[in-house]
Amino acid sequence: MDYGGPSKVEDSILHPFDHPPYLLLLGNEEADAQQWENELRARGELDTDREGDHVTFYRNLRVFLSIKGFYEGDLDLAGRNWSRLADLLKRVCDYLPDFYSVCTLAKEFTTNEKDSRGIFYIDYEFSDEGVQWENFRKKWNISSHYSFGVFRQHTLEIRDYLQETPKIQKLYLCDLPPEILDRVNQLATIEQARLLSSTCRQLNEVGRRYIFRTRSLTFELPLSLFCEASEADREQALLSCYERLLSTCNFLLEHPELLDKLLHLKISASEIQFLDGMRLTQVYQAFSDVLSSCLSLTTLTIHSLELTSQLSHLISSLPSLKTLELRDCPLSDDFEALFSSGGTFAEWKSVYNLKLGMSTNARKRLPDNALSIILHILTERDAPLEVLVLEGLGEAEYTLFEQISHSFPGLIALTLIRRASPRQTRNLTITWPNSSWEYAKHLEGLTQLKHFRWNSDDSTSWSSAPLRRFEEGFHDKKTNTSSSLSKP
């Protein structure tokens, strides 16, 4: 007695590595059971008499839960429609007479075992030594994991439901106007939009314009390969990762309509250094080909990929790019020369949000003079930054605050993360050398600032006086300073 229901809708083009949502109850559990049986079969440990028994367990249970869901008004993505209910009821009507005939041979008795409440378990024995129950189980494809008592309990429960009126679904998601469905996908995350688009063709058509907005090109290997695997296994994993990455890039290049919709791209290549020269060149070329075709790209994140002058020029050719994040990216010699001259930032004129996290300083405090050079280059090139994040500050003296204030009066958001010592490797709340209001007066030039975050621990400041001084602009401080200077 199993209920497979309608087939799952799959779209390998949308998400070749992700499984679409299961339309039926216990779909995930059934898939896990099938995978478990496949693993047992591959190891030669699966009992042929119980083949498919794990999967059948969940299919049996799905029948009872589906009927219960129809009468309680809570089912699954397949919906509560008449045709589905009619199929279930027909099956149950054929099943019940056979079940009642087995019940006439069952005799209830109390076992010596108790449950967690201290109540003795109830079990059943058959006058024909269970022959009819076994025949009944085979006829209705009942898993051997079920005892007669458990199956009897499920059957009596749904029998009571059959006396009530089912709650047939009257409104479906697809019944909503197209503009509302479009708005739902617009507000959904990429993962949520992909799940919705996987359920049916209509939602797929609506979701396609959103599910391609974000994509990742990743060349990463599991950490376990470097700890436990043999050299041969690592080489094979490296080759598989290399081939999969090139296949993904080629797929995107063959479908320019996908690249035209791409707004956010992340390129991560933390283990790319293990490739030989020829394959490394091919991976860089694949990244470059994809990047040069993303003319609508607004956000680009690059992680652990060597920055070259060629890559810098390629980034500058993206007309719609607004946000650029570079993480742990080693610098080539030609890029360092371009960086020192300020040419890099001169090319990135369209970038409004820039985040730099270089590998050489990932776990060190960055001195103010190093930051001052970067800020100076940005200022000289009129970089139109609106959001600035400085993470890993070592000194954070007033002069740095003043430079930020004078150099970027158009900043809308500013984040400052200071580290207490060179040994600090995580961003934590710490005590800064001076009071918060003393730093604030050095940022008075940021008249457009709307969002400010820093990792200062202000838990010891219980007074609201600093807030008043923030709002008033520290006029009394300026007055006192000027009067004291005029005195002999």
C-alpha positions as CSV (number, residue, x, y, z in Angstrom):
1,M,0.0,0.0,0.0
2,D,2.1,2.9,-1.2
3,Y,1.3,6.3,-2.8
4,G,3.9,7.6,-5.2
5,G,1.8,10.4,-6.5
6,P,2.8,12.8,-9.4
7,S,6.3,12.8,-10.6
8,K,8.8,15.4,-9.3
9,V,9.4,18.4,-11.6
10,E,13.1,18.8,-12.3
11,D,14.9,21.4,-14.3
12,S,18.6,20.7,-14.6
13,I,19.2,24.0,-16.4
14,L,18.0,26.0,-13.4
15,H,19.9,24.2,-10.7
16,P,22.0,21.2,-11.9
17,F,23.4,20.6,-8.4
18,D,20.4,21.4,-6.2
19,H,17.4,19.1,-5.7
20,P,14.0,20.7,-6.3
21,P,11.5,20.7,-3.5
22,Y,9.6,17.5,-2.9
23,L,5.9,17.8,-3.8
24,L,4.7,15.0,-1.6
25,L,4.8,14.4,2.2
26,L,8.0,12.5,3.4
27,G,9.6,13.1,0.0
28,N,13.0,13.9,1.6
29,E,12.8,10.9,3.9
30,E,11.9,8.6,1.0
31,A,14.9,9.8,-1.0
32,D,17.2,9.3,2.0
33,A,15.9,5.7,2.4
34,Q,16.4,5.0,-1.3
35,Q,20.0,6.3,-1.0
36,W,20.6,4.1,2.0
37,E,19.4,1.0,0.2
38,N,21.6,1.9,-2.8
39,E,24.6,2.1,-0.5
40,L,23.7,-1.2,1.2
41,R,23.3,-2.8,-2.3
42,A,26.6,-1.5,-3.5
43,R,28.3,-3.0,-0.4
44,G,26.5,-6.3,-0.8
45,E,24.8,-5.9,2.6
46,L,21.2,-5.5,1.4
47,D,18.9,-8.5,2.3
48,T,17.1,-9.4,-0.9
49,D,14.0,-10.3,1.0
50,R,13.8,-6.8,2.4
51,E,14.7,-4.9,-0.7
52,G,12.7,-1.7,-1.0
53,D,11.4,-2.1,2.6
54,H,12.9,1.2,3.8
55,V,11.3,3.1,1.0
56,T,8.0,1.3,1.4
57,F,7.8,2.3,5.0
58,Y,7.5,6.0,4.1
59,R,5.1,5.3,1.3
60,N,2.8,3.4,3.6
61,L,2.9,6.3,6.1
62,R,2.2,8.8,3.3
63,V,-1.2,7.3,2.6
64,F,-2.4,7.8,6.2
65,L,-0.9,11.3,6.5
66,S,-2.3,12.4,3.1
67,I,-5.8,11.4,4.1
68,K,-5.4,13.2,7.4
69,G,-4.1,16.2,5.6
70,F,-7.2,16.4,3.3
71,Y,-9.5,16.5,6.3
72,E,-7.4,18.9,8.4
73,G,-6.6,21.2,5.5
74,D,-2.8,20.9,5.8
75,L,-1.1,18.7,3.2
76,D,1.9,19.4,0.8
77,L,2.9,21.1,-2.4
78,A,0.9,18.7,-4.5
79,G,-2.3,20.3,-3.2
80,R,-5.6,19.1,-1.9
81,N,-7.5,18.5,-5.2
82,W,-10.5,16.2,-5.8
83,S,-8.7,13.8,-8.2
84,R,-6.0,13.1,-5.7
85,L,-8.5,12.5,-2.9
86,A,-10.6,10.2,-5.1
87,D,-7.5,8.1,-5.8
88,L,-6.8,7.8,-2.1
89,L,-10.4,7.0,-1.2
90,K,-10.7,4.3,-3.8
91,R,-7.5,2.7,-2.5
92,V,-8.7,2.9,1.1
93,C,-12.2,1.5,0.2
94,D,-10.6,-1.6,-1.3
95,Y,-8.2,-1.9,1.6
96,L,-10.6,-1.7,4.5
97,P,-12.5,-5.0,3.9
98,D,-9.3,-7.0,3.8
99,F,-8.1,-5.3,6.9
100,Y,-11.3,-6.1,8.8
101,S,-11.0,-9.7,7.9
102,V,-7.4,-9.8,9.4
103,C,-8.7,-8.1,12.6
104,T,-11.1,-11.0,13.2
105,L,-8.1,-13.3,13.7
106,A,-6.1,-10.9,15.9
107,K,-6.2,-11.3,19.7
108,E,-4.9,-8.5,21.9
109,F,-2.6,-9.2,24.8
110,T,-0.4,-7.2,27.2
111,T,3.3,-7.5,27.1
112,N,5.8,-7.3,29.9
113,E,7.4,-4.2,28.5
114,K,6.5,-0.6,29.6
115,D,6.7,2.6,27.8
116,S,8.1,5.9,29.1
117,R,4.9,6.5,31.0
118,G,5.0,3.2,32.8
119,I,2.1,1.7,30.8
120,F,2.5,-1.9,29.5
121,Y,2.6,-2.3,25.7
122,I,-0.3,-3.9,23.8
123,D,0.5,-6.4,21.1
124,Y,-1.5,-8.9,19.0
125,E,-1.3,-12.6,18.2
126,F,-3.1,-14.5,15.5
127,S,-5.0,-17.7,15.7
128,D,-3.6,-18.8,12.3
129,E,0.0,-18.0,13.5
130,G,0.0,-14.8,11.4
131,V,-0.5,-16.5,8.0
132,Q,-3.3,-14.2,6.9
133,W,-1.5,-11.1,8.2
134,E,1.6,-12.0,6.2
135,N,-0.6,-12.6,3.1
136,F,-2.3,-9.3,3.7
137,R,1.0,-7.5,4.1
138,K,2.3,-8.8,0.8
139,K,-0.9,-8.0,-1.0
140,W,-0.9,-4.4,0.1
141,N,2.9,-4.0,0.0
142,I,3.2,-3.1,3.7
143,S,6.7,-2.6,5.1
144,S,8.0,-5.3,7.5
145,H,8.9,-2.4,9.8
146,Y,5.2,-2.1,10.7
147,S,3.6,-4.4,13.3
148,F,0.0,-5.2,13.1
149,G,-0.7,-3.0,16.1
150,V,0.8,0.1,14.6
151,F,-0.9,-0.4,11.3
152,R,-4.2,-1.0,13.1
153,Q,-3.8,2.3,14.9
154,H,-3.2,4.2,11.7
155,T,-6.1,2.6,10.0
156,L,-8.6,3.3,12.8
157,E,-7.4,6.9,12.8
158,I,-8.1,7.5,9.1
159,R,-11.4,5.6,9.4
160,D,-12.6,8.3,11.9
161,Y,-11.6,11.0,9.5
162,L,-13.7,9.5,6.7
163,Q,-16.8,10.4,8.6
164,E,-16.0,14.2,8.2
165,T,-16.0,16.6,5.3
166,P,-12.7,17.0,3.4
167,K,-11.2,20.4,2.9
168,I,-10.6,20.7,-0.8
169,Q,-8.2,23.4,-1.8
170,K,-10.0,26.3,-3.6
171,L,-7.2,28.7,-4.1
172,Y,-3.7,27.9,-5.4
173,L,-0.6,30.0,-5.7
174,C,-0.9,29.9,-9.5
175,D,-4.4,31.5,-9.2
176,L,-2.9,34.7,-8.1
177,P,-2.4,37.5,-10.7
178,P,0.9,37.5,-12.5
179,E,2.0,40.8,-11.0
180,I,1.6,39.4,-7.5
181,L,3.6,36.2,-8.5
182,D,6.3,38.5,-9.9
183,R,6.4,40.5,-6.7
184,V,6.7,37.3,-4.6
185,N,9.7,36.2,-6.7
186,Q,11.2,39.7,-6.5
187,L,11.1,39.7,-2.6
188,A,12.3,36.1,-2.3
189,T,15.9,35.0,-1.9
190,I,17.6,33.2,-4.8
191,E,17.1,29.9,-3.0
192,Q,13.4,30.6,-2.4
193,A,12.9,31.7,-6.0
194,R,14.5,28.5,-7.3
195,L,12.3,26.4,-5.1
196,L,9.2,28.1,-6.3
197,S,10.2,27.9,-9.9
198,S,10.8,24.1,-9.5
199,T,7.2,23.4,-8.6
200,C,5.4,23.9,-12.0
201,R,5.9,25.5,-15.4
202,Q,3.9,28.6,-14.7
203,L,5.9,29.6,-11.6
204,N,9.1,28.6,-13.6
205,E,8.2,31.1,-16.3
206,V,7.8,33.9,-13.7
207,G,10.8,32.9,-11.6
208,R,13.3,32.7,-14.5
209,R,13.9,36.4,-14.6
210,Y,15.0,36.3,-10.9
211,I,16.8,33.0,-10.3
212,F,19.6,33.9,-12.6
213,R,20.5,37.1,-10.8
214,T,23.2,35.4,-8.7
215,R,25.7,32.8,-9.5
216,S,29.0,31.4,-8.0
217,L,32.0,30.0,-9.9
218,T,33.9,28.1,-7.2
219,F,37.1,26.1,-7.3
220,E,37.3,24.6,-3.8
221,L,38.1,21.2,-2.4
222,P,36.8,19.7,0.9
223,L,39.3,20.1,3.8
224,S,39.1,16.3,4.5
225,L,41.0,15.7,1.2
226,F,44.1,17.4,2.7
227,C,43.8,15.6,6.0
228,E,42.8,12.0,5.2
229,A,42.7,11.3,1.5
230,S,45.6,9.7,-0.4
231,E,47.6,11.6,-3.1
232,A,45.7,9.7,-5.8
233,D,42.3,10.7,-4.3
234,R,43.4,14.4,-4.1
235,E,44.5,14.4,-7.7
236,Q,41.2,12.8,-8.8
237,A,39.2,15.4,-6.8
238,L,41.3,18.2,-8.2
239,L,40.7,17.0,-11.7
240,S,36.9,16.6,-11.1
241,C,36.7,20.1,-9.7
242,Y,38.7,21.5,-12.6
243,E,36.4,19.8,-15.2
244,R,33.2,20.8,-13.4
245,L,34.3,24.4,-13.3
246,L,35.2,24.5,-17.0
247,S,31.9,22.8,-17.8
248,T,29.9,25.4,-15.8
249,C,31.8,28.3,-17.5
250,N,31.2,26.7,-21.0
251,F,27.5,26.2,-20.2
252,L,27.2,29.9,-19.3
253,L,29.0,31.0,-22.4
254,E,26.7,28.9,-24.5
255,H,23.7,30.6,-23.0
256,P,24.3,34.3,-23.2
257,E,20.7,34.9,-22.2
258,L,21.7,33.7,-18.7
259,L,24.7,36.0,-18.5
260,D,22.5,39.0,-19.6
261,K,20.4,38.5,-16.5
262,L,23.3,38.0,-14.1
263,L,23.6,40.8,-11.5
264,H,25.7,39.3,-8.7
265,L,28.8,37.1,-9.4
266,K,31.1,35.4,-6.9
267,I,34.4,33.9,-8.1
268,S,36.2,31.8,-5.5
269,A,39.4,29.8,-6.2
270,S,41.1,29.0,-2.9
271,E,42.7,25.8,-4.2
272,I,43.5,26.9,-7.7
273,Q,47.3,27.0,-6.9
274,F,47.4,23.2,-7.0
275,L,46.7,23.1,-10.7
276,D,49.5,22.8,-13.2
277,G,50.4,25.6,-15.6
278,M,48.2,24.7,-18.5
279,R,45.1,24.0,-16.5
280,L,45.7,27.1,-14.4
281,T,45.8,29.2,-17.6
282,Q,42.6,27.6,-18.8
283,V,40.8,28.4,-15.6
284,Y,41.9,32.0,-15.7
285,Q,40.7,32.2,-19.3
286,A,37.4,30.7,-18.4
287,F,36.9,33.2,-15.6
288,S,37.9,36.1,-17.9
289,D,35.5,34.9,-20.7
290,V,32.5,34.7,-18.3
291,L,33.4,38.0,-16.7
292,S,33.7,39.9,-20.0
293,S,30.2,38.7,-21.0
294,C,28.5,39.9,-17.8
295,L,27.5,43.4,-19.0
296,S,24.7,43.7,-16.5
297,L,26.8,42.8,-13.5
298,T,26.4,45.1,-10.5
299,T,28.1,43.2,-7.8
300,L,31.4,41.2,-8.1
301,T,33.1,39.3,-5.3
302,I,36.5,37.7,-6.0
303,H,38.1,35.4,-3.4
304,S,41.6,33.9,-3.5
305,L,42.2,34.7,-7.2
306,E,45.5,36.4,-8.2
307,L,44.9,40.0,-9.3
308,T,46.6,41.0,-12.5
309,S,46.5,44.2,-14.5
310,Q,44.6,42.3,-17.1
311,L,41.9,41.4,-14.6
312,S,41.8,45.0,-13.4
313,H,41.2,46.2,-17.0
314,L,38.5,43.6,-17.3
315,I,36.8,44.8,-14.2
316,S,36.9,48.3,-15.5
317,S,35.1,47.2,-18.7
318,L,32.0,46.2,-16.7
319,P,29.7,49.2,-17.3
320,S,27.1,48.5,-14.6
321,L,29.4,47.4,-11.8
322,K,28.6,49.2,-8.5
323,T,30.0,46.9,-5.8
324,L,33.4,45.2,-5.8
325,E,34.8,43.0,-3.0
326,L,38.3,41.5,-3.1
327,R,39.1,38.9,-0.5
328,D,42.5,37.3,0.2
329,C,43.6,38.0,-3.4
330,P,47.4,37.8,-4.0
331,L,48.8,40.6,-6.2
332,S,50.8,40.0,-9.3
333,D,53.8,42.2,-9.9
334,D,52.1,44.2,-12.7
335,F,49.1,44.7,-10.6
336,E,51.2,46.1,-7.7
337,A,52.8,48.6,-10.0
338,L,49.3,49.6,-11.3
339,F,48.1,49.8,-7.7
340,S,51.0,52.0,-6.5
341,S,50.3,54.5,-9.2
342,G,46.6,54.7,-8.5
343,G,45.7,53.4,-11.9
344,T,43.6,50.6,-10.6
345,F,41.1,52.9,-8.9
346,A,41.2,55.3,-11.8
347,E,39.7,52.6,-13.9
348,W,37.0,51.6,-11.5
349,K,35.0,54.7,-11.9
350,S,31.6,53.1,-11.7
351,V,32.3,51.3,-8.4
352,Y,30.4,52.8,-5.5
353,N,31.1,50.1,-2.9
354,L,34.7,48.8,-2.6
355,K,35.9,46.3,0.0
356,L,39.5,45.2,0.0
357,G,40.7,42.3,2.2
358,M,44.3,41.4,1.2
359,S,45.7,38.0,2.3
360,T,49.0,39.5,3.7
361,N,47.0,41.5,6.3
362,A,44.2,39.1,6.9
363,R,45.3,38.3,10.5
364,K,47.3,41.5,11.4
365,R,46.4,44.9,12.5
366,L,46.8,47.4,9.7
367,P,48.7,50.6,10.7
368,D,47.2,54.0,10.0
369,N,49.9,55.0,7.5
370,A,49.1,52.0,5.2
371,L,45.4,52.9,5.3
372,S,46.3,56.5,4.7
373,I,48.0,55.7,1.4
374,I,45.0,53.8,0.2
375,L,42.6,56.6,1.2
376,H,44.9,59.1,-0.4
377,I,44.8,57.2,-3.7
378,L,41.1,57.0,-3.6
379,T,40.9,60.7,-2.9
380,E,43.2,61.7,-5.8
381,R,41.2,59.6,-8.3
382,D,37.8,61.0,-7.1
383,A,36.6,57.6,-6.3
384,P,32.8,57.9,-5.9
385,L,32.6,55.8,-2.8
386,E,29.4,55.8,-0.7
387,V,30.1,52.8,1.5
388,L,33.5,52.3,3.2
389,V,34.4,49.4,5.4
390,L,37.8,49.4,7.2
391,E,38.5,46.1,9.0
392,G,41.5,45.3,11.0
393,L,42.5,48.8,12.2
394,G,45.6,48.7,14.5
395,E,45.9,52.3,15.7
396,A,42.8,54.3,14.6
397,E,44.1,57.7,15.7
398,Y,42.2,60.9,15.2
399,T,44.1,61.8,12.0
400,L,42.6,58.7,10.3
401,F,39.1,59.8,11.2
402,E,39.8,63.3,10.0
403,Q,41.2,62.0,6.7
404,I,38.0,59.9,6.1
405,S,35.9,62.9,7.0
406,H,37.7,65.3,4.6
407,S,38.2,62.8,1.8
408,F,34.8,61.3,1.5
409,P,32.1,63.8,2.5
410,G,29.6,61.9,0.4
411,L,29.8,58.7,2.5
412,I,26.5,57.2,3.3
413,A,27.7,54.2,5.4
414,L,31.0,53.7,7.3
415,T,32.1,50.6,9.2
416,L,35.3,50.6,11.4
417,I,36.7,47.4,12.9
418,R,39.7,47.8,15.3
419,R,41.7,44.9,16.7
420,A,43.1,45.0,20.2
421,S,46.3,43.2,19.4
422,P,48.1,41.4,16.5
423,R,47.0,38.1,18.0
424,Q,43.3,38.9,17.6
425,T,42.0,37.0,14.5
426,R,38.3,37.5,14.9
427,N,36.2,40.6,15.0
428,L,35.1,41.2,18.6
429,T,33.7,44.1,20.5
430,I,36.7,45.8,22.2
431,T,37.4,49.0,24.2
432,W,38.8,51.8,22.0
433,P,41.5,54.1,23.5
434,N,39.2,57.1,23.7
435,S,35.6,58.0,24.4
436,S,33.1,57.7,21.5
437,W,32.3,61.4,21.5
438,E,36.0,62.2,21.0
439,Y,36.1,60.2,17.8
440,A,32.7,61.6,16.6
441,K,33.9,65.2,16.5
442,H,36.5,64.2,13.9
443,L,33.8,62.9,11.6
444,E,31.7,66.1,11.4
445,G,32.5,66.5,7.7
446,L,30.4,63.4,6.9
447,T,27.1,65.3,6.5
448,Q,25.5,62.6,4.3
449,L,26.3,59.7,6.7
450,K,23.3,57.6,7.5
451,H,24.8,54.3,8.8
452,F,27.8,54.0,11.1
453,R,29.0,50.8,12.8
454,W,32.1,50.1,14.8
455,N,33.2,47.4,17.3
456,S,33.6,49.8,20.3
457,D,32.4,48.4,23.6
458,D,30.2,51.1,25.1
459,S,28.7,49.0,27.8
460,T,30.3,51.1,30.5
461,S,28.8,54.3,29.2
462,W,25.4,54.7,30.9
463,S,24.9,58.4,30.3
464,S,23.0,59.9,27.4
465,A,25.1,63.0,27.5
466,P,27.4,61.9,24.5
467,L,24.3,61.6,22.3
468,R,23.3,65.2,23.1
469,R,26.9,66.3,22.2
470,F,26.7,64.4,18.9
471,E,23.5,66.2,18.0
472,E,24.7,69.6,18.9
473,G,28.0,69.3,17.0
474,F,30.2,69.9,20.0
475,H,29.8,73.7,19.9
476,D,30.8,74.1,23.5
477,K,34.1,72.2,22.8
478,K,34.9,74.5,19.9
479,T,34.0,77.6,21.9
480,N,36.2,76.5,24.9
481,T,39.1,75.7,22.6
482,S,39.0,79.0,20.8
483,S,38.7,81.0,24.1
484,S,41.6,79.2,25.7
485,L,43.8,79.9,22.7
486,S,43.1,83.6,22.9
487,K,44.2,83.9,26.5
488,P,47.7,84.9,27.2
